[in-house]
Amino acid sequence: MGLQSAQDAAQEQGFYSLKSHDSLGRDRLQIFDRDWKVCSQNVRAGTAAGTDTTLDFGSVKLTETCPSKDVKAPSTAGGKIPDFTGKSVKAARAALDPGTSFTVKDASDEGRWILVESNWKVCTQSLAAGTALKGRPVTLGAVKFEETCP
């Protein structure tokens, strides 16, 4: 079902605490709900739940395929850098401590500016996965999601 339609249906049933998230783990915001479809929800359809329950819809853009389960965002838990390869630049940035020096470069030969970080996937990273961060700067090479990493 479309995200907007799912939200409308939930509100018709008395649910007003509604959230949504990017099921592909790219950390994109669902700004225009009509452009997204629901892949999962935290309360199974037909399950009894109080209307004070917060419903969270996992979603993807209409043209995308739902994953079999939500893709987890990378995490630097334990102070070590994860493998950011294939993850969105936005999700990589969100995983790092806000004080971490962070640089992103276009991995293609085009030298493009990376403005909407959720539309770019990581191809390379300056620190190997599992390396302790310890305040070290991180540099990522990225291309747009529809492109192949060089």
Biotite code that builds the C-alpha atoms (Angstrom):
import biotite.structure as struc

atoms = struc.array([
    struc.Atom([0.000, 0.000, 0.000], chain_id="A", res_id=1, res_name="MET", atom_name="CA", element="C"),
    struc.Atom([1.170, 3.535, -0.578], chain_id="A", res_id=2, res_name="GLY", atom_name="CA", element="C"),
    struc.Atom([2.573, 5.249, 2.520], chain_id="A", res_id=3, res_name="LEU", atom_name="CA", element="C"),
    struc.Atom([0.068, 8.107, 2.374], chain_id="A", res_id=4, res_name="GLN", atom_name="CA", element="C"),
    struc.Atom([-2.821, 5.646, 2.009], chain_id="A", res_id=5, res_name="SER", atom_name="CA", element="C"),
    struc.Atom([-1.518, 3.563, 4.929], chain_id="A", res_id=6, res_name="ALA", atom_name="CA", element="C"),
    struc.Atom([-1.276, 6.660, 7.110], chain_id="A", res_id=7, res_name="GLN", atom_name="CA", element="C"),
    struc.Atom([-4.794, 7.744, 6.108], chain_id="A", res_id=8, res_name="ASP", atom_name="CA", element="C"),
    struc.Atom([-6.167, 4.256, 6.896], chain_id="A", res_id=9, res_name="ALA", atom_name="CA", element="C"),
    struc.Atom([-4.408, 4.244, 10.284], chain_id="A", res_id=10, res_name="ALA", atom_name="CA", element="C"),
    struc.Atom([-5.853, 7.645, 11.143], chain_id="A", res_id=11, res_name="GLN", atom_name="CA", element="C"),
    struc.Atom([-9.337, 6.454, 10.151], chain_id="A", res_id=12, res_name="GLU", atom_name="CA", element="C"),
    struc.Atom([-8.873, 3.720, 12.773], chain_id="A", res_id=13, res_name="GLN", atom_name="CA", element="C"),
    struc.Atom([-7.867, 6.292, 15.411], chain_id="A", res_id=14, res_name="GLY", atom_name="CA", element="C"),
    struc.Atom([-4.071, 5.963, 15.249], chain_id="A", res_id=15, res_name="PHE", atom_name="CA", element="C"),
    struc.Atom([-2.383, 9.362, 15.203], chain_id="A", res_id=16, res_name="TYR", atom_name="CA", element="C"),
    struc.Atom([1.126, 8.580, 16.406], chain_id="A", res_id=17, res_name="SER", atom_name="CA", element="C"),
    struc.Atom([2.657, 7.592, 13.067], chain_id="A", res_id=18, res_name="LEU", atom_name="CA", element="C"),
    struc.Atom([6.282, 7.241, 11.971], chain_id="A", res_id=19, res_name="LYS", atom_name="CA", element="C"),
    struc.Atom([8.002, 5.967, 8.858], chain_id="A", res_id=20, res_name="SER", atom_name="CA", element="C"),
    struc.Atom([11.542, 4.988, 7.975], chain_id="A", res_id=21, res_name="HIS", atom_name="CA", element="C"),
    struc.Atom([13.600, 4.001, 4.944], chain_id="A", res_id=22, res_name="ASP", atom_name="CA", element="C"),
    struc.Atom([13.532, 0.185, 4.680], chain_id="A", res_id=23, res_name="SER", atom_name="CA", element="C"),
    struc.Atom([16.671, 0.226, 2.514], chain_id="A", res_id=24, res_name="LEU", atom_name="CA", element="C"),
    struc.Atom([18.744, 1.733, 5.346], chain_id="A", res_id=25, res_name="GLY", atom_name="CA", element="C"),
    struc.Atom([19.682, 4.822, 3.308], chain_id="A", res_id=26, res_name="ARG", atom_name="CA", element="C"),
    struc.Atom([18.366, 7.197, 6.009], chain_id="A", res_id=27, res_name="ASP", atom_name="CA", element="C"),
    struc.Atom([16.146, 9.040, 3.519], chain_id="A", res_id=28, res_name="ARG", atom_name="CA", element="C"),
    struc.Atom([13.250, 11.115, 4.793], chain_id="A", res_id=29, res_name="LEU", atom_name="CA", element="C"),
    struc.Atom([9.760, 10.362, 3.513], chain_id="A", res_id=30, res_name="GLN", atom_name="CA", element="C"),
    struc.Atom([8.933, 13.975, 2.652], chain_id="A", res_id=31, res_name="ILE", atom_name="CA", element="C"),
    struc.Atom([6.302, 13.316, -0.018], chain_id="A", res_id=32, res_name="PHE", atom_name="CA", element="C"),
    struc.Atom([4.485, 10.304, 1.424], chain_id="A", res_id=33, res_name="ASP", atom_name="CA", element="C"),
    struc.Atom([2.689, 9.685, -1.874], chain_id="A", res_id=34, res_name="ARG", atom_name="CA", element="C"),
    struc.Atom([6.074, 8.817, -3.448], chain_id="A", res_id=35, res_name="ASP", atom_name="CA", element="C"),
    struc.Atom([6.637, 5.908, -1.023], chain_id="A", res_id=36, res_name="TRP", atom_name="CA", element="C"),
    struc.Atom([5.095, 2.464, -0.457], chain_id="A", res_id=37, res_name="LYS", atom_name="CA", element="C"),
    struc.Atom([4.924, 0.425, 2.739], chain_id="A", res_id=38, res_name="VAL", atom_name="CA", element="C"),
    struc.Atom([7.094, -2.701, 3.040], chain_id="A", res_id=39, res_name="CYS", atom_name="CA", element="C"),
    struc.Atom([6.666, -3.441, 6.738], chain_id="A", res_id=40, res_name="SER", atom_name="CA", element="C"),
    struc.Atom([5.095, -2.140, 9.905], chain_id="A", res_id=41, res_name="GLN", atom_name="CA", element="C"),
    struc.Atom([5.871, -2.620, 13.579], chain_id="A", res_id=42, res_name="ASN", atom_name="CA", element="C"),
    struc.Atom([2.341, -3.812, 14.434], chain_id="A", res_id=43, res_name="VAL", atom_name="CA", element="C"),
    struc.Atom([1.041, -6.661, 12.302], chain_id="A", res_id=44, res_name="ARG", atom_name="CA", element="C"),
    struc.Atom([-2.197, -5.900, 10.433], chain_id="A", res_id=45, res_name="ALA", atom_name="CA", element="C"),
    struc.Atom([-5.229, -7.285, 12.238], chain_id="A", res_id=46, res_name="GLY", atom_name="CA", element="C"),
    struc.Atom([-3.442, -7.313, 15.606], chain_id="A", res_id=47, res_name="THR", atom_name="CA", element="C"),
    struc.Atom([-5.273, -5.653, 18.487], chain_id="A", res_id=48, res_name="ALA", atom_name="CA", element="C"),
    struc.Atom([-3.425, -2.517, 19.595], chain_id="A", res_id=49, res_name="ALA", atom_name="CA", element="C"),
    struc.Atom([-4.447, 0.556, 21.520], chain_id="A", res_id=50, res_name="GLY", atom_name="CA", element="C"),
    struc.Atom([-4.798, 3.729, 19.487], chain_id="A", res_id=51, res_name="THR", atom_name="CA", element="C"),
    struc.Atom([-2.045, 5.255, 21.650], chain_id="A", res_id=52, res_name="ASP", atom_name="CA", element="C"),
    struc.Atom([0.399, 2.823, 19.980], chain_id="A", res_id=53, res_name="THR", atom_name="CA", element="C"),
    struc.Atom([2.945, 4.431, 17.652], chain_id="A", res_id=54, res_name="THR", atom_name="CA", element="C"),
    struc.Atom([2.792, 2.814, 14.210], chain_id="A", res_id=55, res_name="LEU", atom_name="CA", element="C"),
    struc.Atom([6.064, 2.740, 12.286], chain_id="A", res_id=56, res_name="ASP", atom_name="CA", element="C"),
    struc.Atom([5.934, 1.994, 8.570], chain_id="A", res_id=57, res_name="PHE", atom_name="CA", element="C"),
    struc.Atom([9.065, 0.731, 6.793], chain_id="A", res_id=58, res_name="GLY", atom_name="CA", element="C"),
    struc.Atom([8.952, 2.101, 3.256], chain_id="A", res_id=59, res_name="SER", atom_name="CA", element="C"),
    struc.Atom([10.747, 2.471, -0.079], chain_id="A", res_id=60, res_name="VAL", atom_name="CA", element="C"),
    struc.Atom([10.197, 4.732, -3.078], chain_id="A", res_id=61, res_name="LYS", atom_name="CA", element="C"),
    struc.Atom([7.401, 3.571, -5.395], chain_id="A", res_id=62, res_name="LEU", atom_name="CA", element="C"),
    struc.Atom([9.865, 2.444, -8.086], chain_id="A", res_id=63, res_name="THR", atom_name="CA", element="C"),
    struc.Atom([11.970, 0.376, -5.657], chain_id="A", res_id=64, res_name="GLU", atom_name="CA", element="C"),
    struc.Atom([11.566, -3.220, -4.532], chain_id="A", res_id=65, res_name="THR", atom_name="CA", element="C"),
    struc.Atom([10.874, -3.913, -0.870], chain_id="A", res_id=66, res_name="CYS", atom_name="CA", element="C"),
    struc.Atom([13.687, -5.790, 0.870], chain_id="A", res_id=67, res_name="PRO", atom_name="CA", element="C"),
    struc.Atom([12.785, -9.083, 2.563], chain_id="A", res_id=68, res_name="SER", atom_name="CA", element="C"),
    struc.Atom([13.600, -7.332, 5.856], chain_id="A", res_id=69, res_name="LYS", atom_name="CA", element="C"),
    struc.Atom([14.705, -3.819, 6.784], chain_id="A", res_id=70, res_name="ASP", atom_name="CA", element="C"),
    struc.Atom([18.346, -3.087, 5.990], chain_id="A", res_id=71, res_name="VAL", atom_name="CA", element="C"),
    struc.Atom([20.163, -2.040, 9.146], chain_id="A", res_id=72, res_name="LYS", atom_name="CA", element="C"),
    struc.Atom([22.044, 1.233, 9.145], chain_id="A", res_id=73, res_name="ALA", atom_name="CA", element="C"),
    struc.Atom([25.778, 0.974, 9.880], chain_id="A", res_id=74, res_name="PRO", atom_name="CA", element="C"),
    struc.Atom([26.924, 1.533, 13.453], chain_id="A", res_id=75, res_name="SER", atom_name="CA", element="C"),
    struc.Atom([30.221, 2.485, 15.059], chain_id="A", res_id=76, res_name="THR", atom_name="CA", element="C"),
    struc.Atom([29.290, 0.764, 18.312], chain_id="A", res_id=77, res_name="ALA", atom_name="CA", element="C"),
    struc.Atom([32.461, -0.352, 20.029], chain_id="A", res_id=78, res_name="GLY", atom_name="CA", element="C"),
    struc.Atom([34.451, 2.527, 18.515], chain_id="A", res_id=79, res_name="GLY", atom_name="CA", element="C"),
    struc.Atom([35.296, 0.663, 15.315], chain_id="A", res_id=80, res_name="LYS", atom_name="CA", element="C"),
    struc.Atom([34.483, 1.715, 11.791], chain_id="A", res_id=81, res_name="ILE", atom_name="CA", element="C"),
    struc.Atom([32.010, -0.558, 9.986], chain_id="A", res_id=82, res_name="PRO", atom_name="CA", element="C"),
    struc.Atom([32.139, -1.522, 6.331], chain_id="A", res_id=83, res_name="ASP", atom_name="CA", element="C"),
    struc.Atom([30.296, 1.372, 4.697], chain_id="A", res_id=84, res_name="PHE", atom_name="CA", element="C"),
    struc.Atom([30.548, -0.133, 1.186], chain_id="A", res_id=85, res_name="THR", atom_name="CA", element="C"),
    struc.Atom([27.157, 0.029, -0.563], chain_id="A", res_id=86, res_name="GLY", atom_name="CA", element="C"),
    struc.Atom([25.610, 2.098, 2.242], chain_id="A", res_id=87, res_name="LYS", atom_name="CA", element="C"),
    struc.Atom([24.389, 5.638, 1.676], chain_id="A", res_id=88, res_name="SER", atom_name="CA", element="C"),
    struc.Atom([26.745, 8.476, 2.506], chain_id="A", res_id=89, res_name="VAL", atom_name="CA", element="C"),
    struc.Atom([24.019, 9.898, 4.752], chain_id="A", res_id=90, res_name="LYS", atom_name="CA", element="C"),
    struc.Atom([23.792, 6.646, 6.753], chain_id="A", res_id=91, res_name="ALA", atom_name="CA", element="C"),
    struc.Atom([27.596, 6.529, 7.024], chain_id="A", res_id=92, res_name="ALA", atom_name="CA", element="C"),
    struc.Atom([27.708, 10.098, 8.331], chain_id="A", res_id=93, res_name="ARG", atom_name="CA", element="C"),
    struc.Atom([24.930, 9.336, 10.836], chain_id="A", res_id=94, res_name="ALA", atom_name="CA", element="C"),
    struc.Atom([26.888, 6.322, 12.145], chain_id="A", res_id=95, res_name="ALA", atom_name="CA", element="C"),
    struc.Atom([29.926, 8.438, 12.990], chain_id="A", res_id=96, res_name="LEU", atom_name="CA", element="C"),
    struc.Atom([30.339, 10.611, 16.059], chain_id="A", res_id=97, res_name="ASP", atom_name="CA", element="C"),
    struc.Atom([29.482, 14.227, 15.136], chain_id="A", res_id=98, res_name="PRO", atom_name="CA", element="C"),
    struc.Atom([33.048, 15.232, 16.002], chain_id="A", res_id=99, res_name="GLY", atom_name="CA", element="C"),
    struc.Atom([34.591, 12.889, 13.427], chain_id="A", res_id=100, res_name="THR", atom_name="CA", element="C"),
    struc.Atom([36.293, 14.668, 10.516], chain_id="A", res_id=101, res_name="SER", atom_name="CA", element="C"),
    struc.Atom([34.482, 13.403, 7.458], chain_id="A", res_id=102, res_name="PHE", atom_name="CA", element="C"),
    struc.Atom([35.190, 13.965, 3.756], chain_id="A", res_id=103, res_name="THR", atom_name="CA", element="C"),
    struc.Atom([33.315, 12.548, 0.776], chain_id="A", res_id=104, res_name="VAL", atom_name="CA", element="C"),
    struc.Atom([34.567, 12.607, -2.800], chain_id="A", res_id=105, res_name="LYS", atom_name="CA", element="C"),
    struc.Atom([32.991, 11.586, -6.102], chain_id="A", res_id=106, res_name="ASP", atom_name="CA", element="C"),
    struc.Atom([34.583, 8.207, -6.925], chain_id="A", res_id=107, res_name="ALA", atom_name="CA", element="C"),
    struc.Atom([33.945, 8.712, -10.646], chain_id="A", res_id=108, res_name="SER", atom_name="CA", element="C"),
    struc.Atom([36.186, 10.869, -12.822], chain_id="A", res_id=109, res_name="ASP", atom_name="CA", element="C"),
    struc.Atom([33.499, 13.571, -13.006], chain_id="A", res_id=110, res_name="GLU", atom_name="CA", element="C"),
    struc.Atom([34.352, 15.506, -9.820], chain_id="A", res_id=111, res_name="GLY", atom_name="CA", element="C"),
    struc.Atom([30.704, 16.106, -8.936], chain_id="A", res_id=112, res_name="ARG", atom_name="CA", element="C"),
    struc.Atom([29.496, 17.706, -5.714], chain_id="A", res_id=113, res_name="TRP", atom_name="CA", element="C"),
    struc.Atom([27.695, 15.374, -3.343], chain_id="A", res_id=114, res_name="ILE", atom_name="CA", element="C"),
    struc.Atom([24.682, 17.379, -2.222], chain_id="A", res_id=115, res_name="LEU", atom_name="CA", element="C"),
    struc.Atom([21.965, 14.841, -1.368], chain_id="A", res_id=116, res_name="VAL", atom_name="CA", element="C"),
    struc.Atom([23.971, 12.273, 0.577], chain_id="A", res_id=117, res_name="GLU", atom_name="CA", element="C"),
    struc.Atom([21.160, 9.691, 0.695], chain_id="A", res_id=118, res_name="SER", atom_name="CA", element="C"),
    struc.Atom([21.375, 9.410, -3.123], chain_id="A", res_id=119, res_name="ASN", atom_name="CA", element="C"),
    struc.Atom([25.053, 8.394, -3.053], chain_id="A", res_id=120, res_name="TRP", atom_name="CA", element="C"),
    struc.Atom([26.516, 5.001, -2.089], chain_id="A", res_id=121, res_name="LYS", atom_name="CA", element="C"),
    struc.Atom([29.943, 4.424, -0.606], chain_id="A", res_id=122, res_name="VAL", atom_name="CA", element="C"),
    struc.Atom([32.487, 2.679, -2.828], chain_id="A", res_id=123, res_name="CYS", atom_name="CA", element="C"),
    struc.Atom([35.693, 3.196, -0.844], chain_id="A", res_id=124, res_name="THR", atom_name="CA", element="C"),
    struc.Atom([36.691, 4.240, 2.665], chain_id="A", res_id=125, res_name="GLN", atom_name="CA", element="C"),
    struc.Atom([40.030, 5.440, 3.992], chain_id="A", res_id=126, res_name="SER", atom_name="CA", element="C"),
    struc.Atom([39.865, 3.315, 7.146], chain_id="A", res_id=127, res_name="LEU", atom_name="CA", element="C"),
    struc.Atom([39.353, -0.429, 6.862], chain_id="A", res_id=128, res_name="ALA", atom_name="CA", element="C"),
    struc.Atom([36.304, -1.958, 8.512], chain_id="A", res_id=129, res_name="ALA", atom_name="CA", element="C"),
    struc.Atom([37.118, -2.928, 12.088], chain_id="A", res_id=130, res_name="GLY", atom_name="CA", element="C"),
    struc.Atom([39.717, -0.166, 12.520], chain_id="A", res_id=131, res_name="THR", atom_name="CA", element="C"),
    struc.Atom([39.454, 1.781, 15.768], chain_id="A", res_id=132, res_name="ALA", atom_name="CA", element="C"),
    struc.Atom([38.267, 5.318, 15.033], chain_id="A", res_id=133, res_name="LEU", atom_name="CA", element="C"),
    struc.Atom([40.074, 7.103, 17.900], chain_id="A", res_id=134, res_name="LYS", atom_name="CA", element="C"),
    struc.Atom([39.271, 10.528, 16.409], chain_id="A", res_id=135, res_name="GLY", atom_name="CA", element="C"),
    struc.Atom([40.831, 9.685, 13.040], chain_id="A", res_id=136, res_name="ARG", atom_name="CA", element="C"),
    struc.Atom([39.427, 11.423, 9.939], chain_id="A", res_id=137, res_name="PRO", atom_name="CA", element="C"),
    struc.Atom([37.363, 9.377, 7.494], chain_id="A", res_id=138, res_name="VAL", atom_name="CA", element="C"),
    struc.Atom([37.339, 9.849, 3.720], chain_id="A", res_id=139, res_name="THR", atom_name="CA", element="C"),
    struc.Atom([34.762, 8.125, 1.545], chain_id="A", res_id=140, res_name="LEU", atom_name="CA", element="C"),
    struc.Atom([34.544, 7.718, -2.222], chain_id="A", res_id=141, res_name="GLY", atom_name="CA", element="C"),
    struc.Atom([30.985, 7.500, -3.540], chain_id="A", res_id=142, res_name="ALA", atom_name="CA", element="C"),
    struc.Atom([28.846, 7.334, -6.667], chain_id="A", res_id=143, res_name="VAL", atom_name="CA", element="C"),
    struc.Atom([25.109, 7.735, -7.214], chain_id="A", res_id=144, res_name="LYS", atom_name="CA", element="C"),
    struc.Atom([23.112, 4.629, -6.283], chain_id="A", res_id=145, res_name="PHE", atom_name="CA", element="C"),
    struc.Atom([22.189, 3.803, -9.881], chain_id="A", res_id=146, res_name="GLU", atom_name="CA", element="C"),
    struc.Atom([25.873, 3.829, -10.892], chain_id="A", res_id=147, res_name="GLU", atom_name="CA", element="C"),
    struc.Atom([28.516, 1.117, -10.575], chain_id="A", res_id=148, res_name="THR", atom_name="CA", element="C"),
    struc.Atom([31.482, 1.730, -8.329], chain_id="A", res_id=149, res_name="CYS", atom_name="CA", element="C"),
    struc.Atom([34.705, 2.156, -10.330], chain_id="A", res_id=150, res_name="PRO", atom_name="CA", element="C"),
])
